[in-house]
């Protein structure tokens, strides 16, 4: 896979993640009946629920990215996979992008 194909693949993964987050935000806002009923402070509660939901979604996605990086780095025989795992865990899609660009080039030792 060439670098341009690899960058295109990473870009598609990042934009796919944004679609998930925006979709979750729309669902969280539409599902909150208090803001439609005009209850005082319902908007601030809805905003807090939205932020909490988005943070939870991002944390779950980062954990999924970290697990995938750990499995891929192990199969490829990476010397120090802990750094890549932490990058994917703390920086999410950006860490995953860097892993795709700089991961070991050798073929995986066993299929998924």
C-alpha positions in Angstrom: 0.0 0.0 0.0 1.5 3.3 -1.0 1.7 6.3 1.3 -1.1 8.2 -0.6 -3.4 5.2 -0.3 -2.5 4.9 3.4 -3.3 8.6 4.0 -6.6 8.2 2.1 -7.5 5.2 4.3 -6.7 7.1 7.5 -8.7 10.2 6.3 -11.7 8.0 5.6 -11.4 6.5 9.2 -11.2 10.0 10.7 -14.2 11.4 8.8 -16.2 8.2 9.6 -15.6 8.9 13.3 -16.9 12.4 12.9 -20.1 11.1 11.4 -20.6 8.8 14.4 -20.0 11.7 16.8 -22.4 14.1 15.0 -25.0 11.4 14.8 -24.7 10.6 18.5 -25.0 14.3 19.3 -28.2 14.6 17.2 -29.7 11.5 18.9 -28.8 12.8 22.4 -30.4 16.2 21.7 -33.5 14.9 20.1 -34.1 12.3 22.8 -34.1 14.9 25.6 -37.8 15.7 26.3 -37.1 18.3 29.0 -35.8 20.9 26.6 -38.9 20.5 24.5 -41.2 20.9 27.5 -39.6 24.3 28.5 -38.4 23.2 31.9 -36.0 25.8 33.4 -32.3 24.8 33.1 -33.3 22.0 30.7 -30.9 23.5 28.1 -28.0 23.4 30.5 -28.8 19.8 31.5 -29.2 18.8 27.9 -25.8 20.4 27.1 -24.1 18.6 30.0 -25.7 15.3 28.9 -24.5 15.9 25.3 -21.0 16.7 26.4 -20.9 13.6 28.7 -22.2 11.4 25.9 -19.7 12.7 23.4 -16.8 12.2 25.9 -18.0 8.7 26.5 -18.2 7.9 22.8 -14.7 9.3 22.2 -13.3 7.3 25.1 -14.8 4.1 23.8 -13.5 4.8 20.3 -10.0 5.5 21.6 -10.1 2.3 23.6 -11.1 0.4 20.5 -8.3 2.1 18.5 -5.8 1.2 21.3 -6.8 -2.5 21.3 -6.6 -2.7 17.5 -3.1 -1.0 17.5 -2.0 -3.5 20.2 -3.1 -6.5 18.2 -1.7 -5.2 15.0 1.7 -4.2 16.5 2.0 -7.6 18.1 1.3 -9.4 14.9 3.8 -7.2 13.0 6.5 -7.8 15.6 6.9 -4.2 16.7 9.8 -3.5 19.0 8.0 -1.2 21.4 4.2 -1.2 20.9 3.4 0.5 24.2 4.1 3.9 22.8 1.7 3.4 19.8 -0.9 2.0 22.2 -0.7 5.1 24.4 -0.8 7.3 21.3 -4.0 5.7 20.1 -5.5 5.8 23.6 -4.7 9.4 24.4 -4.8 11.0 20.9 -7.4 8.9 19.3 -7.7 9.2 15.5 -4.5 11.3 15.3 -2.5 8.6 17.1 -4.0 6.0 14.8 -3.0 8.1 11.8 0.6 8.2 12.9 0.5 4.5 13.6 -0.7 3.8 10.1 2.0 5.9 8.6 4.9 4.7 10.8 4.0 1.1 11.7 6.3 -1.7 10.8 6.1 -2.6 7.1 6.5 -6.3 7.5 3.4 -8.5 6.8 1.4 -9.7 9.8 2.5 -13.1 11.1 -1.1 -14.4 11.4 -4.4 -13.3 10.0 -7.1 -11.6 12.0 
